[in-house]
Amino acid sequence: MKSNACTDCPTAKVASLLSDMWTMLVVRDLIKKPMRFKELLESLGGVSSRTLTLKLKRLEEFEIITKGELRYSITASGKKLLPIISEMEKYGKKYL
């Protein structure tokens, strides 16, 4: 059976995980500091509770974030996304 180049590609896998604005912004905020659900809602301004819940669950499944007793925080593997987010921010400031 032939494998699908898109689904087997590491770049495609990361793009799929981080493919929407809310997911990227959750990672951006949690890289800065651990936050409670309500703090994330306020920080993201405009995301619904349901959407945020779904994004957090997905990031937990991929071990990008972890849910503690009171707060969500970034994991060691999640911190490795910082260069990607930083470059996106630089690009956005310069070109968009």
C-alpha angles and dihedrals in degrees: 000000000000116000121232109249092210097053093042095048114102091213091053091049093054091044090052092050094048097032099123135061097240094054092051092048093049090053091045092053096043092050086062096049144329111276140191119240091255091050090053091049090053094043093051094045109199103031116118121236090244094052092047091049091052093048092049092049092051093049089049091051090056091044093240091125135017131212114227128186094285108000145043116234138181119257126224090262090047090055088060088070090067095093091052093049092044092052091048090052092049091048092048093051093048104038110019 
